[in-house]
Structure formats: C-alpha cells, structure tokens
Amino acid sequence: MAVKNNRRAQMTRLLLKTALTELMREKPFSQITIKDICERADLNRTTFYLHYTDQQALLADVENEVQQKALEYLRNIGPTDDAPGLIEAFLRYIREHADLFRTLLCDAGSEDFRSRFIQHTLEKSRVNIPVSCASEEEPYVLCFLMQGSVHMIIEWIRRDFDIEARTLALLIYQTCHRVAP
C-alpha cells in the first residue's frame, strides 16, 4: 500500500471517498462492497487496494478527514467569550457540509464516529461549556450536555435545517445553562 501523496493519488482517494459517501446515502455501510465503491468511482479494485485495505479503512479515512476539518474550523475561530456565536459558527459549518454530516451523523453514521465527534468537539469547546459542579460530577454533566447537543444537531439536520443556525445555537446554549448545576 505504498502510495505517493501526489495529485493523482489525492484525486483517487477523493473519488473513493466520494463514492463511499454517496453509497452510504443509499444503503447501510455493511452492505457496501469494494466492487460497489470501485464501480461508483469508476476505478478498478487494484487501484482501491493501492490506497486502502478494505471498506472500513476507507470509512475511517472519511471520518478522520471530517473530524480534522471540523476541528480545524473550530481552531480558526479561536477563543471567544461569545459561546452562542461559537456554536452558531460551528452549526453553519455543519450546514455547509450537510450531505457529509447527514450521512455520518444521521443516516448511516456509526456510533463510533458520533462518539469521537462528541469527544473531539468537547475537547475543543470545553472552555465555552457552562459547568459549575463538583469535579467528580463534571464528566457526567459534560457527557449529558454534549450528547444532548449532538442529538439536537442531528434532529436539526433530519428536519433539513428548519430553523436558523442562530436560533439553534441559542437553544443549545440556553439549554446547557439551564441543565448545568
């Protein structure tokens, strides 16, 4: 699997990732074969195996890329005292990449991806989450707040972004403030 990181290799990986995410919109990941991916990408199996060992490795690459880009986006926002504004900016990012987040978080997404997404987002936004409780209780409260927030975002995606990002950001922020001790 020694592949150069040149433009051709990058384009091939992009074609394979795109093919996988398109197929995941149509059927569960467990039913997607390498043959399906290669046909959709218009590439042969040998080319697939030059880049990935199996479908799971390709999915992991897609998920890692989404996670890294989301974290990079959050880092670029920088520290802010405007927690609702930070949440709103992140929600706009999710809406801009709706197809990918719909696929990974809602439709055929894995619990592993959701867990990593929550964990990484929590690490980045921890300073903006209002929690004032005993230190031994904090992990439980944070888990509740993050899981609830992510599921609010999933519902927002499923409802095709029926409310404005600002409205949802304020709802998430205010709900966290009401729940946090």
VOKOL-801420 format. One line per 4 residues: number of its first residue (from 1); for each residue x, y, z of N, C-alpha, C, CB. Coordinates in steps of 0.02 Angstrom, whole numbers, plus 50000, padded with zeros to 5 digits. Last residue first. Glycine has a CB too. Example, Ala and Ser with C-alpha at 12.3 -4.5 7.8 and 13.67 -1.06 7.14 Angstrom:
# VOKOL-801420
2> 50642 49888 50354 50684 49947 50357 50645 50002 50394 50704 49970 50286  50660 49716 50390 50615 49775 50390 50660 49835 50390 50565 49776 50452
//
This chain:
# VOKOL-801420
181> 48728 51122 51831 48717 51143 51900 48754 51207 51916 48738 51088 51948  48654 51135 51672 48716 51133 51711 48703 51159 51781 48771 51175 51676  48528 51166 51619 48542 51099 51644 48602 51098 51690 48553 51051 51587  48532 51299 51578 48478 51277 51623 48495 51211 51656 48412 51270 51584
177> 48643 51299 51493 48644 51341 51553 48590 51320 51603 48634 51414 51534  48597 51213 51393 48656 51194 51433 48659 51235 51497 48722 51205 51392  48494 51292 51344 48478 51227 51374 48537 51204 51418 48462 51175 51319  48566 51400 51291 48520 51411 51347 48501 51346 51383 48457 51445 51323
173> 48638 51332 51189 48673 51369 51242 48628 51378 51303 48695 51438 51217  48534 51281 51109 48584 51237 51139 48617 51271 51198 48637 51216 51086  48470 51402 51076 48433 51349 51110 48482 51301 51144 48388 51312 51060  48571 51470 51007 48545 51498 51070 48507 51445 51110 48499 51558 51055
169> 48583 51381 50899 48641 51396 50941 48618 51423 51009 48688 51446 50907  48456 51391 50840 48477 51327 50871 48536 51338 50918 48496 51276 50817  48463 51525 50798 48409 51503 50843 48429 51438 50878 48344 51493 50804  48572 51522 50710 48575 51564 50771 48523 51542 50822 48563 51638 50752
165> 48525 51439 50608 48582 51417 50649 48585 51457 50714 48648 51424 50609  48345 51431 50598 48409 51464 50585 48463 51438 50632 48401 51541 50593  48261 51276 50563 48268 51339 50600 48337 51368 50586 48257 51328 50677  48273 51168 50478 48210 51205 50477 48211 51269 50520 48155 51161 50501
161> 48366 51077 50422 48386 51144 50444 48326 51191 50446 48441 51171 50399  48301 50953 50401 48326 50992 50345 48336 51066 50363 48277 50987 50286  48280 50874 50505 48224 50918 50488 48244 50967 50433 48201 50957 50550  48405 50816 50517 48349 50774 50493 48289 50817 50472 48327 50725 50548
157> 48474 50926 50573 48492 50900 50507 48434 50860 50477 48556 50856 50510  48407 50932 50695 48408 50991 50651 48425 50970 50580 48459 51043 50677  48442 50808 50750 48372 50823 50736 48366 50882 50687 48333 50839 50801  48579 50831 50764 48555 50777 50720 48483 50789 50701 48562 50708 50754
153> 48575 50933 50859 48603 50947 50793 48580 50894 50743 48680 50949 50795  48524 50861 50966 48487 50919 50942 48510 50936 50871 48495 50980 50989  48630 50772 50981 48565 50746 50958 48518 50803 50937 48532 50704 51013  48728 50859 51028 48737 50825 50964 48671 50798 50938 48788 50768 50971
149> 48668 50897 51150 48682 50947 51098 48690 50914 51030 48744 50987 51116  48666 50774 51220 48604 50810 51205 48613 50860 51148 48578 50845 51266  48803 50749 51227 48758 50701 51193 48693 50736 51173 48743 50640 51238  48843 50862 51302 48869 50851 51234 48824 50803 51196 48940 50823 51237
145> 48771 50849 51424 48765 50909 51383 48788 50897 51311 48807 50966 51414  48813 50721 51469 48742 50735 51457 48734 50795 51410 48706 50748 51523  48951 50744 51482 48926 50692 51437 48853 50705 51419 48933 50622 51471  48950 50844 51581 48975 50858 51514 48951 50807 51463 49051 50860 51515
141> 48899 50769 51689 48862 50828 51664 48884 50844 51593 48872 50889 51710  49000 50675 51703 48931 50654 51690 48890 50711 51660 48899 50629 51755  49115 50750 51732 49113 50707 51672 49042 50686 51653 49156 50646 51683  49073 50819 51857 49082 50854 51793 49081 50808 51731 49147 50891 51795
137> 49074 50753 51976 49012 50753 51938 49021 50780 51868 48959 50793 51975  49198 50779 52030 49181 50709 52015 49116 50702 51976 49176 50669 52081  49192 50918 52049 49236 50891 51997 49220 50818 51981 49308 50897 52019  49029 50989 52064 49086 50954 52095 49126 50919 52041 49061 50902 52149
133> 48999 51120 51945 48978 51067 51990 49040 51036 52021 48935 51014 51952  48966 51210 51823 48992 51225 51889 48963 51174 51938 48975 51299 51911  48985 51239 51657 48975 51186 51706 49006 51209 51772 49006 51119 51683  48961 51291 51501 48949 51315 51569 48935 51258 51618 48891 51363 51569
129> 49086 51283 51384 49029 51246 51411 49020 51265 51484 49040 51168 51404  49200 51339 51336 49138 51375 51324 49076 51340 51351 49130 51387 51251  49303 51252 51360 49305 51316 51396 49240 51355 51387 49363 51358 51371  49272 51146 51271 49264 51138 51343 49261 51205 51380 49320 51096 51370
125> 49290 51135 51135 49243 51187 51159 49233 51185 51234 49177 51179 51125  49383 51033 51116 49394 51099 51087 49351 51153 51120 49381 51098 51012  49327 50923 51183 49395 50945 51199 49407 51016 51175 49447 50898 51168  49204 50914 51116 49206 50930 51187 49275 50956 51206 49188 50868 51230
121> 49246 50872 50992 49213 50936 50997 49214 50960 51070 49140 50931 50971  49297 50746 51026 49342 50798 50998 49311 50867 51003 49358 50782 50925  49179 50683 51075 49239 50689 51116 49285 50745 51091 49277 50623 51117  49091 50690 50964 49073 50721 51028 49136 50733 51070 49023 50677 51068
117> 49166 50614 50873 49145 50682 50857 49129 50721 50921 49083 50682 50809  49173 50492 50937 49234 50529 50925 49218 50602 50911 49274 50499 50867  49034 50461 50937 49071 50465 50999 49135 50505 50991 49088 50395 51025  49006 50458 50799 48971 50505 50843 49010 50515 50908 48900 50481 50858
113> 49090 50352 50760 49102 50420 50734 49068 50471 50779 49076 50426 50662  49029 50247 50831 49100 50264 50843 49114 50335 50819 49146 50214 50806  48905 50239 50776 48909 50265 50844 48981 50284 50860 48883 50213 50894  48904 50291 50604 48919 50243 50656 48920 50277 50725 48986 50207 50642
109> 48777 50337 50487 48835 50350 50529 48844 50299 50584 48830 50418 50559  48680 50339 50398 48716 50276 50405 48775 50283 50451 48738 50251 50337  48609 50467 50446 48584 50411 50407 48619 50345 50422 48591 50426 50334  48684 50554 50543 48614 50536 50545 48598 50469 50511 48573 50590 50512
105> 48823 50571 50530 48791 50579 50596 48721 50550 50598 48789 50652 50615  48856 50542 50395 48896 50515 50450 48862 50520 50518 48961 50551 50453  48755 50604 50315 48775 50534 50305 48809 50506 50367 48821 50529 50245  48751 50732 50365 48689 50693 50364 48707 50619 50358 48643 50716 50304
101> 48882 50772 50341 48860 50764 50410 48795 50724 50414 48850 50832 50443  48878 50772 50198 48925 50731 50234 48903 50719 50306 48994 50763 50233  48776 50864 50170 48773 50796 50145 48818 50749 50185 48792 50794 50072  48819 50986 50235 48759 50949 50256 48759 50877 50233 48698 50983 50230
97> 48914 51084 50251 48935 51016 50233 48880 50966 50250 49002 50997 50270  48845 51194 50293 48883 51200 50231 48905 51131 50205 48943 51245 50241  48800 51146 50417 48751 51157 50363 48786 51162 50296 48711 51221 50377  48922 51147 50487 48885 51084 50477 48836 51091 50420 48848 51063 50542
93> 48948 51285 50487 48995 51238 50455 48960 51172 50440 49056 51226 50501  48841 51328 50564 48846 51349 50494 48893 51304 50455 48869 51423 50489  48880 51272 50685 48818 51248 50652 48817 51269 50579 48756 51277 50688  48992 51349 50712 49000 51277 50700 48939 51248 50666 49014 51241 50767
89> 48930 51472 50731 48981 51464 50678 48990 51391 50661 49048 51496 50699  48851 51443 50844 48820 51461 50780 48869 51452 50722 48796 51534 50782  48950 51421 50940 48904 51366 50922 48873 51381 50854 48849 51357 50976  49003 51550 50942 49045 51493 50925 49002 51434 50903 49089 51474 50985
85> 48892 51622 50987 48921 51637 50922 48965 51581 50897 48960 51702 50925  48873 51569 51115 48822 51558 51064 48848 51572 50993 48761 51602 51078  48999 51616 51172 48985 51545 51163 48929 51533 51112 48967 51513 51230  49099 51733 51165 49032 51728 51137 49017 51655 51121 49026 51771 51073
81> 49227 51740 51197 49181 51742 51254 49109 51734 51231 49189 51808 51292  49344 51634 51113 49293 51685 51112 49252 51683 51176 49247 51678 51051  49483 51576 51023 49448 51584 51087 49399 51643 51083 49498 51596 51145  49452 51523 50851 49491 51549 50906 49450 51556 50969 49521 51615 50888
77> 49420 51483 50725 49375 51532 50757 49412 51563 50816 49309 51498 50781  49513 51388 50700 49518 51451 50664 49472 51505 50692 49502 51440 50591  49466 51281 50776 49529 51314 50795 49535 51383 50762 49589 51270 50776  49353 51246 50700 49345 51272 50768 49408 51309 50792 49328 51216 50817
73> 49417 51200 50585 49370 51255 50581 49361 51288 50649 49303 51231 50553  49486 51092 50638 49524 51148 50609 49480 51210 50604 49551 51128 50538  49378 51011 50671 49421 51038 50724 49462 51097 50700 49468 50983 50751  49330 50985 50542 49287 51017 50591 49328 51048 50647 49237 50967 50620
69> 49440 50920 50486 49417 50983 50457 49372 51021 50505 49380 50970 50391  49446 50806 50569 49502 50853 50567 49480 50921 50539 49558 50824 50524  49322 50744 50540 49339 50765 50608 49394 50817 50608 49360 50705 50650  49337 50718 50404 49282 50761 50427 49298 50788 50496 49214 50721 50428
65> 49447 50630 50410 49452 50694 50373 49397 50742 50395 49446 50680 50297  49395 50524 50484 49452 50563 50511 49458 50630 50475 49517 50524 50504  49296 50478 50395 49277 50504 50461 49333 50547 50490 49261 50447 50508  49376 50436 50286 49323 50487 50277 49307 50519 50344 49260 50455 50246
61> 49454 50339 50351 49487 50396 50319 49436 50453 50309 49518 50376 50252  49356 50248 50387 49396 50280 50440 49430 50342 50412 49448 50232 50469  49316 50207 50259 49269 50242 50303 49307 50280 50358 49218 50193 50334  49434 50140 50221 49410 50197 50183 49362 50239 50225 49375 50174 50118
57> 49436 50038 50315 49492 50086 50313 49472 50149 50275 49554 50053 50281  49319 49972 50279 49324 50002 50346 49380 50053 50348 49335 49947 50399  49347 49918 50154 49298 49972 50159 49303 50009 50226 49228 49945 50150  49529 49893 50153 49459 49871 50149 49413 49931 50155 49443 49818 50204
53> 49651 49954 50132 49650 49881 50141 49579 49853 50134 49678 49863 50210  49687 50078 50007 49652 50055 50067 49652 49979 50071 49579 50081 50068  49769 50101 49894 49756 50155 49942 49726 50131 50008 49709 50204 49911  49778 49990 49818 49838 50030 49823 49831 50083 49878 49854 50064 49756
49> 49648 49945 49814 49694 49913 49862 49762 49948 49866 49704 49841 49843  49597 50025 49709 49570 50030 49777 49622 50005 49827 49504 49990 49783  49670 49974 49603 49681 50043 49623 49655 50053 49694 49645 50092 49574  49613 49848 49597 49685 49854 49609 49701 49925 49634 49726 49838 49546
45> 49483 49875 49559 49496 49851 49627 49570 49858 49645 49475 49778 49634  49469 50029 49463 49472 49957 49471 49493 49939 49543 49521 49926 49421  49342 50157 49455 49411 50135 49465 49412 50060 49473 49443 50170 49528  49223 50228 49467 49249 50212 49401 49324 50197 49405 49236 50269 49351
41> 49158 50242 49584 49215 50287 49573 49245 50279 49503 49269 50273 49626  49064 50139 49571 49041 50208 49578 49097 50258 49563 49014 50220 49649  49150 50028 49563 49105 50044 49507 49082 50117 49511 49045 49997 49507  49211 50036 49690 49251 50043 49629 49208 50060 49569 49290 49978 49616
37> 49101 50014 49774 49140 50076 49779 49179 50088 49714 49189 50073 49840  49060 49885 49736 49014 49942 49731 49052 50008 49729 48964 49942 49790  49177 49813 49769 49154 49815 49699 49107 49875 49689 49119 49749 49680  49174 49823 49905 49228 49857 49869 49210 49863 49796 49295 49819 49877
33> 49003 49849 49957 49061 49808 49941 49115 49851 49907 49041 49749 49895  48889 49882 50083 48930 49911 50030 48992 49869 50019 48949 49985 50047  48821 49840 50193 48802 49811 50128 48843 49838 50070 48729 49823 50116  48866 49915 50298 48879 49843 50300 48862 49808 50234 48841 49811 50356
29> 48811 50041 50274 48882 50029 50261 48897 49955 50256 48925 50061 50316  48650 50039 50194 48693 50034 50253 48765 50017 50234 48666 49981 50302  48622 50148 50051 48615 50086 50087 48663 50084 50147 48627 50025 50041  48630 50281 50008 48583 50235 49975 48571 50171 50014 48609 50218 49907
25> 48727 50346 50072 48662 50380 50070 48608 50332 50043 48665 50443 50027  48835 50267 50045 48808 50266 50113 48741 50302 50118 48857 50296 50161  48865 50305 49915 48835 50240 49926 48804 50235 49996 48886 50185 49917  48923 50430 49942 48863 50426 49900 48827 50360 49913 48881 50432 49825
21> 49034 50390 50016 48983 50431 50048 48918 50431 50008 49008 50503 50059  49105 50314 49917 49081 50283 49979 49025 50325 50011 49138 50274 50028  49133 50412 49820 49093 50353 49802 49063 50321 49865 49135 50302 49763  49215 50496 49895 49151 50521 49868 49105 50463 49852 49163 50564 49806
17> 49323 50411 49917 49285 50438 49974 49216 50462 49951 49324 50496 50007  49366 50389 49784 49344 50333 49826 49303 50357 49885 49405 50293 49850  49401 50520 49745 49350 50482 49708 49322 50425 49750 49378 50456 49641  49503 50545 49839 49443 50586 49839 49386 50550 49803 49457 50654 49806
13> 49598 50451 49798 49568 50445 49865 49504 50486 49869 49619 50468 49919  49625 50507 49671 49598 50439 49677 49565 50430 49744 49654 50386 49666  49680 50630 49708 49618 50628 49669 49585 50559 49673 49632 50646 49595  49796 50586 49773 49747 50625 49810 49679 50624 49774 49770 50698 49819
9> 49861 50525 49665 49842 50485 49723 49788 50521 49764 49903 50469 49767  49880 50639 49584 49842 50582 49559 49818 50539 49617 49885 50539 49510  49961 50721 49665 49893 50742 49646 49851 50684 49622 49896 50796 49592  50045 50614 49786 50042 50662 49731 49970 50678 49713 50080 50635 49670
5> 50100 50532 49886 50049 50581 49903 50047 50636 49849 50062 50612 49973  50114 50361 49836 50140 50429 49841 50083 50477 49856 50176 50450 49776  50088 50217 49928 50060 50263 49878 50091 50331 49889 49983 50266 49882  50100 50060 49971 50144 50118 49967 50120 50163 49910 50218 50097 49956
1> 50041 49940 50000 50000 50000 50000 50043 50063 50000 49954 50000 50060
//
